[in-house]
C-alpha cells in the first residue's frame, strides 16, 4: 500500500512553483527561434553612436575568419544582425542584396551576422541565402557573443561604421536601404 505524506501549504506552493518554472524553461527551450532566451539574459549595453565599434571575429559559411578591425582605416562597414527565422529579416533580405550589389564596388564591407543558434543553423542560413539569391557571405554568431557584445535587442539591427571604425548610425527593423535618403547617408561613409 502506498502512503502519501501530508505536505504543508508552503511545501505545496514551493513544489508547484518549481514545477511551473521547470515547465516554462522546457517550453521556452523547445520553441524554434527562441534559443537565446534564458531566465537571466545577459545583455551588454549597445555601443554609442560616435564610439569605436567593438571588435569581433566570426566565421562565414566557408569557414573563413573575418575580423571587424581588418576594415578599420580602409572601408566603411554595414553590420547587420539577422536570423533565418525572423519575418522582418526575410522582408529586408532582398533590399540588403540590392544595397550590397550597388555599393560593394565602392568598397562597402557587408557583414551580415546570422544569430541562428539551432542545431540546424548552418543549413538554415545556407537555405535562406539560396532562397533569396543573396550575393554576400553571412557570418555565423551561433553562440550569441557578438549579438550580446553589441547589445542587440531586436532583429534586424544594423550598425553603420565609418572608415575610422566609429559607429555613425544604429537602425532597428527592416529598412529600404536603396532609397535616396539612405543611399546618400551610406555614400557619405566613403568621404
C-alpha positions in Angstrom: 0.0 0.0 0.0 1.3 3.5 -0.9 1.2 6.1 1.9 1.1 9.8 0.9 2.8 12.3 3.1 0.7 15.3 4.0 2.5 18.4 2.8 2.2 21.8 4.4 0.8 24.7 2.4 4.3 26.3 2.0 5.7 23.0 0.8 2.9 22.6 -1.8 3.4 26.2 -3.0 7.2 25.6 -3.4 6.7 22.3 -5.3 4.1 23.8 -7.6 6.3 26.9 -8.2 9.3 24.8 -9.0 7.3 22.6 -11.3 5.8 25.6 -13.1 9.3 27.2 -13.6 10.7 23.9 -14.9 7.8 23.5 -17.3 8.3 27.1 -18.6 12.0 26.6 -19.1 11.4 23.4 -21.1 8.7 25.0 -23.2 10.9 28.0 -24.0 13.9 25.8 -24.9 11.7 23.9 -27.4 10.4 26.8 -29.3 12.3 27.3 -32.5 13.8 30.8 -32.8 13.9 31.3 -29.0 17.3 29.7 -28.4 18.7 32.9 -27.0 16.2 33.3 -24.2 17.3 32.3 -20.8 15.7 33.1 -17.4 18.5 35.5 -16.7 19.6 37.1 -20.0 22.9 39.0 -20.0 23.0 41.9 -22.4 25.8 44.3 -22.9 24.9 47.9 -23.3 24.7 48.8 -27.0 27.8 50.8 -28.2 27.1 54.5 -28.6 27.0 56.5 -31.8 30.5 58.0 -32.2 32.2 55.2 -30.3 34.7 52.8 -31.8 32.8 49.7 -32.9 33.7 46.7 -30.6 36.0 44.3 -32.4 35.0 40.7 -33.1 36.0 37.7 -35.1 33.5 35.3 -36.8 33.5 32.7 -39.5 31.5 32.6 -42.7 29.8 29.5 -44.2 33.1 28.5 -45.9 34.9 28.6 -42.6 36.8 31.8 -43.5 37.6 34.0 -40.4 36.5 37.7 -40.7 37.7 40.3 -38.1 35.9 43.6 -38.0 39.1 45.6 -37.2 40.6 44.4 -40.6 38.5 47.1 -42.3 39.4 50.0 -39.9 41.1 52.7 -41.8 40.2 51.2 -45.1 36.4 50.6 -45.7 33.1 51.5 -44.2 31.1 48.6 -42.8 27.4 47.7 -42.9 27.0 45.4 -39.9 23.6 43.7 -40.0 22.3 41.2 -37.3 19.6 38.9 -38.6 18.2 35.3 -38.4 16.7 32.9 -41.0 13.5 32.5 -38.8 12.9 36.3 -38.5 9.9 37.6 -40.6 11.3 41.2 -40.7 14.7 39.8 -41.8 13.1 37.9 -44.6 11.4 41.2 -45.6 14.7 43.1 -45.6 16.9 40.4 -47.3 16.2 41.4 -50.9 16.9 45.1 -50.1 20.1 44.2 -48.4 21.2 42.3 -51.5 20.4 45.3 -53.7 22.4 47.5 -51.4 25.3 45.1 -51.4 25.4 44.8 -55.2 25.2 48.6 -55.5 27.9 49.6 -53.0 30.3 46.6 -53.0 32.2 48.0 -56.0 32.9 51.2 -53.9 34.2 49.2 -51.0 31.4 48.9 -48.6 32.1 45.8 -46.4 28.8 44.0 -45.8 28.9 41.9 -42.6 25.6 40.0 -42.3 25.7 38.3 -38.9 23.3 35.4 -38.5 22.2 34.8 -34.9 20.7 31.4 -35.8 21.6 29.1 -33.0 19.7 25.8 -33.5 21.4 22.6 -34.3 20.5 23.2 -37.9 21.7 26.8 -38.0 24.3 26.2 -40.8 21.8 24.6 -43.1 19.1 27.1 -42.2 21.4 30.0 -43.1 22.5 28.3 -46.3 18.9 27.7 -47.4 18.0 31.4 -46.6 20.9 32.6 -48.7 19.8 30.4 -51.6 16.1 31.3 -51.3 16.8 35.0 -51.7 19.8 34.7 -54.1 22.0 36.7 -51.7 25.3 37.8 -53.1 27.1 38.4 -49.8 28.6 35.8 -47.4 27.0 35.6 -44.0 28.9 35.3 -40.7 27.7 32.9 -38.0 27.2 34.0 -34.4 25.6 30.8 -33.1 26.8 31.3 -29.5 25.5 34.9 -29.5 28.7 36.5 -28.3 28.7 39.3 -30.9 24.9 39.8 -30.6 25.4 40.4 -26.9 28.5 42.5 -27.4 26.5 44.9 -29.5 23.5 44.9 -27.1 21.1 43.9 -29.8 17.6 43.8 -28.6 15.7 43.1 -31.8 16.4 41.9 -35.3 17.2 43.0 -37.9 19.5 45.6 -36.3 22.1 47.4 -38.4 25.1 49.4 -37.4 26.8 51.7 -39.9 30.5 52.0 -39.2 32.7 54.6 -40.9 36.3 54.1 -42.3 37.8 55.0 -38.9 35.8 52.3 -37.2 33.4 54.5 -35.4 29.6 53.8 -35.3 27.7 56.5 -37.1 24.2 55.0 -37.0 22.2 52.2 -35.5 18.9 51.1 -37.0 16.4 48.6 -35.7 13.9 47.0 -38.1 13.9 46.5 -41.8 14.9 49.5 -44.0 14.7 50.5 -47.6 18.5 50.9 -47.8 18.5 51.8 -51.5 16.1 54.7 -51.2 17.7 58.1 -51.9 17.9 59.1 -48.2 19.8 56.0 -47.1 22.0 55.9 -50.2 23.1 59.5 -49.5 23.9 58.6 -45.9 25.8 55.5 -47.0 27.7 57.3 -49.8 28.9 59.8 -47.1 30.7 56.9 -45.4 33.2 56.9 -48.2 34.2 60.6 -47.7 
